[in-house]
Amino acid sequence: MDDQRLKEVFKRAAEIARSVPRGLQEVAFNRALDGFLPAGAPQGRRRTAAGKTRRPSKKAEEHHETREKPRPKQRSGKAGRPGPKAAVEGLLSAGYFSKAKTIGEVQTELRDHRGHAYKLVELSPALVRLIRSEQLRRKKNQDGQYEYTAK
């Protein structure tokens, strides 16, 4: 497209933009420009109604690009820490529950000796699930706290 034709296209787009409310002029200019330019013309920098140039938004660039989007990274191996249930199951398989333990003792064992810090509210559902699956049993002690033992 030669310079004279391009100037004419910009002039016509600017006339259209002036006929709409001020807040919509930039959008109207760009739409008119898209209509006047031949299909497949490079988008590149766009001229605003005020005559300034600007780059297309990232969203517009992504929409017009045909290249493949980058894939999210795949995790290799296992996650950094086991979930609370897996951690308690690890204690169970190691024989930790051969003697009665309170939830606080389980938390301390995991934190101090296994390197996994869990809140009590994270451990409690894990212990209840193991009780329901009949891997653990619980009984209240004299202080009113539950003590957990292997079944």
C-alpha positions as CSV (number, residue, x, y, z in Angstrom):
1,M,0.0,0.0,0.0
2,D,1.5,3.3,-1.1
3,D,1.9,6.4,1.2
4,Q,-0.9,8.4,-0.5
5,R,-3.4,5.5,-0.1
6,L,-2.4,5.0,3.5
7,K,-2.9,8.7,4.3
8,E,-6.3,8.6,2.8
9,V,-7.2,5.5,4.9
10,F,-6.1,7.2,8.1
11,K,-8.0,10.4,7.2
12,R,-11.2,8.5,6.6
13,A,-10.8,6.5,9.9
14,A,-10.2,9.8,11.8
15,E,-13.4,11.3,10.3
16,I,-15.4,8.3,11.5
17,A,-13.8,8.5,15.0
18,R,-14.8,12.1,15.3
19,S,-18.4,11.2,14.9
20,V,-18.6,9.1,18.1
21,P,-18.4,10.1,21.7
22,R,-15.0,11.0,23.0
23,G,-14.5,7.9,25.1
24,L,-15.1,5.6,22.1
25,Q,-13.1,7.5,19.5
26,E,-9.9,5.4,19.8
27,V,-11.9,2.2,19.4
28,A,-13.9,3.6,16.5
29,F,-10.7,4.7,14.8
30,N,-9.1,1.3,15.1
31,R,-12.3,-0.5,13.9
32,A,-12.5,1.8,10.9
33,L,-8.9,1.3,10.1
34,D,-9.4,-2.4,10.2
35,G,-12.3,-2.1,7.8
36,F,-10.3,0.1,5.3
37,L,-7.1,-1.9,5.4
38,P,-7.0,-5.0,3.1
39,A,-7.5,-8.4,4.9
40,G,-4.2,-9.9,6.1
41,A,-2.5,-6.5,6.4
42,P,0.0,-6.6,9.3
43,Q,-1.4,-5.2,12.6
44,G,1.9,-3.7,13.9
45,R,1.5,-0.4,15.6
46,R,-1.9,1.3,15.5
47,R,-2.7,5.0,15.4
48,T,-5.1,6.4,18.0
49,A,-7.6,9.1,17.3
50,A,-5.2,11.6,18.7
51,G,-2.7,10.6,16.1
52,K,-0.4,8.8,18.5
53,T,0.8,5.2,17.8
54,R,0.5,2.3,20.1
55,R,1.2,-1.4,20.1
56,P,-1.7,-3.8,20.1
57,S,-2.5,-5.3,23.5
58,K,-1.0,-8.7,24.4
59,K,-4.5,-10.2,24.2
60,A,-4.9,-8.9,20.6
61,E,-1.4,-10.2,19.7
62,E,-2.2,-13.7,21.2
63,H,-5.5,-13.7,19.3
64,H,-3.9,-13.1,15.9
65,E,-0.9,-15.3,16.4
66,T,-1.0,-18.8,15.1
67,R,1.9,-20.2,17.0
68,E,1.4,-22.8,19.7
69,K,0.9,-21.6,23.3
70,P,3.6,-22.7,25.8
71,R,2.6,-25.7,27.8
72,P,2.6,-25.5,31.6
73,K,5.6,-27.2,33.2
74,Q,5.2,-30.8,34.1
75,R,6.1,-31.8,37.6
76,S,8.8,-34.3,37.8
77,G,8.7,-36.8,40.7
78,K,6.7,-36.4,43.8
79,A,5.5,-33.3,45.5
80,G,7.5,-31.6,48.2
81,R,5.6,-32.9,51.2
82,P,3.1,-35.7,51.7
83,G,-0.4,-34.8,52.6
84,P,-1.4,-35.2,56.3
85,K,-3.1,-38.5,55.7
86,A,0.0,-39.9,53.9
87,A,2.2,-38.6,56.7
88,V,0.1,-40.3,59.4
89,E,0.0,-43.5,57.4
90,G,3.8,-43.4,57.3
91,L,3.8,-43.2,61.1
92,L,1.3,-46.1,61.2
93,S,3.4,-48.3,59.0
94,A,6.5,-47.5,61.0
95,G,4.8,-48.8,64.2
96,Y,4.5,-45.3,65.8
97,F,1.0,-46.1,67.1
98,S,1.9,-49.2,69.0
99,K,1.5,-47.1,72.1
100,A,-1.4,-44.5,72.5
101,K,-0.6,-41.1,71.1
102,T,-2.5,-37.8,71.3
103,I,-2.9,-35.6,68.3
104,G,-0.4,-33.2,69.7
105,E,2.2,-36.0,70.0
106,V,1.5,-36.9,66.4
107,Q,2.0,-33.3,65.4
108,T,5.3,-33.1,67.3
109,E,6.6,-36.4,65.9
110,L,5.9,-35.2,62.3
111,R,7.4,-31.8,62.9
112,D,10.5,-32.6,65.0
113,H,11.5,-36.0,63.6
114,R,10.0,-36.2,60.1
115,G,10.3,-32.6,59.0
116,H,6.7,-32.1,58.1
117,A,4.8,-29.3,59.8
118,Y,1.0,-29.7,59.9
119,K,-1.6,-27.8,61.8
120,L,-3.9,-29.7,64.2
121,V,-6.9,-28.9,62.0
122,E,-5.0,-30.6,59.1
123,L,-4.1,-33.7,61.1
124,S,-7.5,-34.2,62.7
125,P,-9.4,-35.2,59.5
126,A,-6.6,-37.6,58.5
127,L,-6.8,-39.4,61.9
128,V,-10.6,-39.6,61.6
129,R,-10.4,-41.1,58.1
130,L,-7.9,-43.7,59.4
131,I,-10.3,-44.5,62.3
132,R,-13.2,-45.0,59.8
133,S,-11.1,-47.2,57.6
134,E,-10.3,-49.2,60.8
135,Q,-6.6,-48.7,60.7
136,L,-6.6,-46.7,63.9
137,R,-8.7,-46.7,67.0
138,R,-9.2,-43.9,69.5
139,K,-10.1,-43.6,73.2
140,K,-10.4,-40.6,75.5
141,N,-7.8,-40.3,78.2
142,Q,-8.2,-38.8,81.7
143,D,-7.7,-35.3,80.3
144,G,-10.5,-35.7,77.8
145,Q,-8.2,-35.9,74.8
146,Y,-8.3,-38.7,72.3
147,E,-5.5,-41.1,72.1
148,Y,-4.8,-43.0,68.9
149,T,-3.5,-46.6,68.7
150,A,-3.0,-49.0,65.8
151,K,-5.7,-51.6,65.4
